[in-house]
Amino acid sequence: MINLSRILKNKRLMLALTGLNPEEFMELLPVFTVSWQKKRREQYNLNATGKRAMGGGRKGFLPTVEAKLFFILFYYKCYPTFDLAGFIFGCDRSKACLRQQELSRILESSLGKKLVMPKRQMRTIEEFLQAFPEAKDIFIDGAERPIQRPKDKAKQKNNYSGKKKRHSVKNIVITDKNKRIGFLGQTIGGKEHDFTILKEQASPDNMPPGIRKHLDLGFKGINQQFPGHKLSMPKRKPRTKDLSKFAVKQNKKKSAVRVLVENALAGVKRLRISTDVFRNRKEGFDDQAMLVSCGLWNYHLSMK
């Protein structure tokens, strides 16, 4: 059985196992505890028979709230199979699966109370300003994650990425210069183009034109379809000739600035659930996993 008290004393080990240091873990614990207790009360009121007090009965393999928080953070950071998680925590794989689903919802609720979750909608300029109240520059990119090959032929087609030459899902991510993820688009099959998803989920029409938008060549054509916006995008090499030395130099400068969004995505991808081949088959969990991962990254930034 894992010795949690010993792990909490080791900062390096905590980062390796959960993605949070001991101080961040202990700061999140009270909010997580409140969310857990609220869920327990709702379950008790729903199933109460009057024969047992709340909290009575056999204890599970995660006897304390600290153990529950550690378990779900460990799952997101290391992304073990349920067989491996069951072996490490001393339970059946089915119990590990059930606890993962239950505790993911509680972790999402806890991060929401910490006000670190990215926005999911960008339908008006007012909603944009809520997500980026003081931003003068934003950074837009697509985040793509590999998945197992679906058995359904329609899903195979929708999730096959010609760029990555494999099945994947993707999200549009918008960050600020502090690497905070302010907007996370809905999870879409890897077949869709980044620019198409951006127009559908976070159209530049719903962003102030005066805020500079840093993008890569995956959004080529945005300057024609949305004129009047401040845009920073590298120049593409023509088919028949090389870029001029000046254009190459400008591209390097733009890339050096745009790397901030890559750094933000690298922070999210510290959690292996967002980088390894996604195995979970529960409907909608691919979207929840990315949302919680972004929330954990924003929480980590907020504690600096």
C-alpha positions in Angstrom: 0.0 0.0 0.0 1.2 3.5 -0.8 2.6 5.5 2.1 1.0 8.8 1.4 2.5 10.6 4.4 6.0 9.7 3.2 5.3 10.8 -0.3 3.9 14.2 0.8 7.3 15.0 2.4 9.1 14.5 -0.9 8.5 17.4 -3.3 10.2 15.7 -6.3 8.3 12.5 -5.8 5.0 14.3 -5.5 5.6 16.1 -8.7 6.5 12.9 -10.5 3.4 11.1 -9.2 0.7 13.8 -9.2 2.1 16.8 -11.1 1.6 19.0 -8.0 4.0 19.7 -5.2 3.0 19.1 -1.6 2.0 22.8 -1.0 -0.3 22.8 -4.1 -1.7 19.4 -3.0 -2.5 20.6 0.5 -4.0 23.9 -0.9 -6.4 21.9 -3.1 -7.3 19.4 -0.5 -9.9 21.5 1.5 -11.9 22.4 -1.6 -11.7 18.8 -2.8 -13.0 17.7 0.6 -16.0 20.0 0.5 -16.9 18.7 -3.0 -16.5 15.1 -1.8 -18.7 15.7 1.3 -21.3 17.4 -0.8 -21.5 14.4 -3.2 -21.7 12.0 -0.2 -24.6 13.9 1.3 -26.4 13.9 -2.0 -25.9 10.1 -2.3 -27.0 9.5 1.2 -30.2 11.7 0.9 -31.0 9.8 -2.3 -30.5 6.3 -1.0 -31.2 6.8 2.8 -33.0 4.0 4.5 -32.7 5.3 8.1 -30.7 2.2 9.1 -27.1 3.5 8.8 -25.5 6.9 9.5 -23.8 8.7 6.7 -20.2 7.4 6.5 -21.1 4.1 8.0 -20.3 0.7 6.4 -17.2 -0.9 5.1 -14.3 1.3 4.2 -13.0 1.3 0.6 -9.5 1.1 -0.7 -9.2 4.9 -0.4 -10.1 5.4 3.3 -9.3 9.1 3.5 -10.0 12.2 1.3 -6.3 12.7 1.0 -6.0 9.2 -0.5 -8.8 9.9 -2.9 -7.2 13.2 -4.1 -3.9 11.4 -4.5 -5.5 8.6 -6.4 -7.1 10.8 -9.1 -4.1 13.0 -9.5 -1.9 10.0 -9.8 -4.3 8.6 -12.5 -4.1 11.8 -14.6 -0.3 12.2 -14.2 0.8 8.6 -14.8 -2.3 7.3 -16.7 -1.9 3.6 -15.6 -4.2 0.9 -16.9 -6.9 -0.1 -14.4 -5.2 -3.4 -13.8 -2.0 -1.5 -12.8 -3.9 1.0 -10.7 -5.7 -1.8 -8.9 -2.4 -3.6 -8.2 -0.8 -0.4 -6.8 -3.7 0.6 -4.7 -4.8 -2.9 -3.7 -8.2 -3.1 -5.3 -10.0 -4.8 -8.2 -9.7 -3.1 -11.6 -13.5 -2.5 -11.7 -13.2 -0.6 -8.4 -10.3 1.5 -9.8 -12.5 2.3 -12.9 -15.5 3.4 -10.8 -13.4 5.5 -8.5 -11.7 7.2 -11.5 -15.0 8.2 -13.0 -16.4 9.4 -9.6 -13.3 11.3 -8.5 -12.8 12.9 -11.9 -16.1 14.7 -11.5 -15.2 15.8 -8.0 -11.8 17.1 -9.1 -13.4 19.0 -12.0 -15.8 20.6 -9.5 -13.0 21.5 -7.1 -10.9 23.2 -9.8 -14.0 25.1 -10.9 -14.3 26.5 -7.3 -10.7 27.5 -7.6 -11.6 29.6 -10.7 -8.9 28.0 -12.8 -11.0 26.2 -15.4 -10.8 27.5 -19.0 -13.9 28.8 -20.6 -15.7 26.5 -23.0 -17.8 29.0 -25.0 -16.8 32.1 -26.9 -20.0 33.4 -28.5 -19.6 37.1 -27.7 -16.9 39.7 -27.1 -18.2 39.9 -23.5 -17.4 36.2 -23.0 -14.0 36.7 -24.5 -13.2 39.6 -22.1 -14.3 37.4 -19.2 -11.8 34.8 -20.2 -9.0 37.3 -21.1 -9.8 40.5 -19.1 -6.5 42.2 -19.5 -4.9 40.5 -22.5 -3.3 42.5 -25.3 -2.0 39.4 -27.0 -3.5 35.9 -27.3 -2.1 32.7 -28.7 -4.2 30.2 -30.6 -3.3 26.7 -31.5 -4.7 23.2 -32.0 -3.9 20.5 -29.4 -4.0 17.0 -30.9 -4.0 13.7 -28.9 -3.7 10.1 -30.2 -6.5 7.7 -29.5 -7.0 4.0 -30.1 -8.4 3.0 -33.5 -12.2 3.1 -33.1 -14.2 0.0 -34.1 -17.0 2.0 -35.7 -16.2 2.9 -39.3 -17.8 6.3 -39.1 -15.7 7.1 -36.1 -12.6 5.8 -37.8 -13.2 8.2 -40.6 -13.9 11.2 -38.4 -11.0 10.6 -36.1 -8.3 9.9 -38.7 -5.8 12.7 -38.9 -4.0 12.9 -42.3 -1.4 15.1 -40.8 -0.5 12.7 -38.0 -1.2 9.6 -40.0 -3.2 8.1 -37.1 -6.5 8.3 -35.2 -6.7 11.3 -32.9 -8.9 14.0 -31.3 -8.1 17.6 -31.0 -9.1 20.9 -29.2 -8.6 24.5 -30.0 -6.7 26.2 -27.2 -6.3 29.9 -26.6 -3.7 31.2 -24.0 -2.4 34.5 -22.8 1.3 35.6 -22.5 1.4 34.1 -19.0 0.7 30.7 -20.5 -2.7 30.4 -18.8 -5.3 28.6 -20.9 -8.3 30.8 -21.0 -10.3 28.9 -23.6 -10.6 25.2 -24.4 -12.7 24.2 -27.4 -14.9 21.1 -27.5 -13.1 17.8 -28.4 -13.4 17.1 -32.1 -12.2 14.2 -34.3 -8.7 14.6 -35.7 -10.0 14.8 -39.3 -11.2 18.4 -38.8 -9.0 21.4 -39.7 -7.8 23.7 -37.0 -9.2 26.8 -38.8 -12.6 25.2 -39.3 -12.9 24.3 -35.6 -11.8 27.9 -34.6 -14.5 29.5 -36.8 -17.2 27.1 -35.3 -16.2 27.3 -31.7 -14.4 30.7 -31.1 -14.9 32.8 -34.2 -12.6 35.9 -34.4 -15.8 37.9 -34.9 -16.3 37.3 -31.1 -12.9 38.7 -30.3 -11.8 42.4 -30.1 -10.0 43.3 -33.4 -7.4 45.3 -31.5 -6.0 42.4 -29.6 -3.1 40.7 -31.5 -3.7 37.1 -32.3 -0.6 34.8 -32.7 -1.3 31.8 -34.9 0.6 29.2 -36.9 0.1 28.2 -40.6 -2.7 25.8 -39.6 -4.9 28.9 -39.6 -3.9 30.2 -43.1 -6.6 32.3 -44.7 -7.8 33.9 -41.4 -6.5 37.4 -42.6 -8.8 37.1 -45.7 -11.9 35.9 -43.9 -11.5 38.2 -40.9 -10.0 41.5 -42.1 -9.2 44.2 -39.7 -7.9 42.0 -36.9 -4.3 42.3 -35.7 -2.7 39.0 -36.7 0.8 37.5 -36.3 1.4 34.5 -38.6 4.6 33.2 -40.2 4.9 33.6 -44.0 4.6 30.3 -45.9 7.4 29.3 -48.3 6.3 29.5 -52.0 6.3 26.3 -54.0 8.7 27.6 -56.7 11.2 29.6 -54.7 12.7 30.1 -51.3 11.7 32.7 -48.7 13.8 35.9 -48.6 16.3 36.3 -45.8 14.1 39.0 -44.3 11.0 36.7 -44.3 13.0 34.0 -42.7 14.2 36.4 -40.0 10.6 37.6 -39.4 9.3 34.0 -39.1 11.9 33.3 -36.5 10.9 36.3 -34.5 7.2 35.3 -34.7 8.0 31.8 -33.7 9.9 33.0 -30.7 6.9 34.8 -29.5 4.3 32.2 -30.4 6.3 29.5 -28.5 4.3 30.6 -25.4 1.3 28.6 -26.5 3.6 25.6 -27.0 4.9 26.1 -23.5 1.3 26.1 -22.2 0.5 22.9 -24.0 3.7 21.4 -22.8 2.5 22.2 -19.2 -0.7 20.4 -19.9 1.1 17.4 -21.4 3.1 16.9 -18.2 0.0 14.7 -17.5 0.3 11.5 -19.4 -3.4 11.2 -19.9 -3.1 14.0 -22.4 -0.1 12.6 -24.3 -0.4 8.8 -24.2 -2.7 7.0 -26.6 -6.1 7.6 -25.0 -7.6 4.3 -23.9 -10.8 5.2 -22.0 -14.0 4.4 -23.9 -16.6 6.2 -21.7 -18.5 8.6 -23.8 -17.3 12.2 -23.2 -14.4 11.4 -21.0 -11.9 12.4 -23.7 -13.2 15.9 -23.4 -13.4 15.8 -19.6 -9.8 14.5 -19.3 -8.5 17.5 -21.4 -10.6 20.0 -19.5 -9.3 18.7 -16.1 -5.7 18.6 -17.4 -5.9 22.3 -18.5 -7.5 23.2 -15.1 -4.6 21.5 -13.2 -2.1 23.4 -15.3 -3.9 26.7 -14.6 -4.0 25.8 -10.9 -0.3 25.1 -11.0 0.4 28.5 -12.5 -1.9 30.3 -10.0 0.2 28.9 -7.1 3.5 30.3 -8.4 
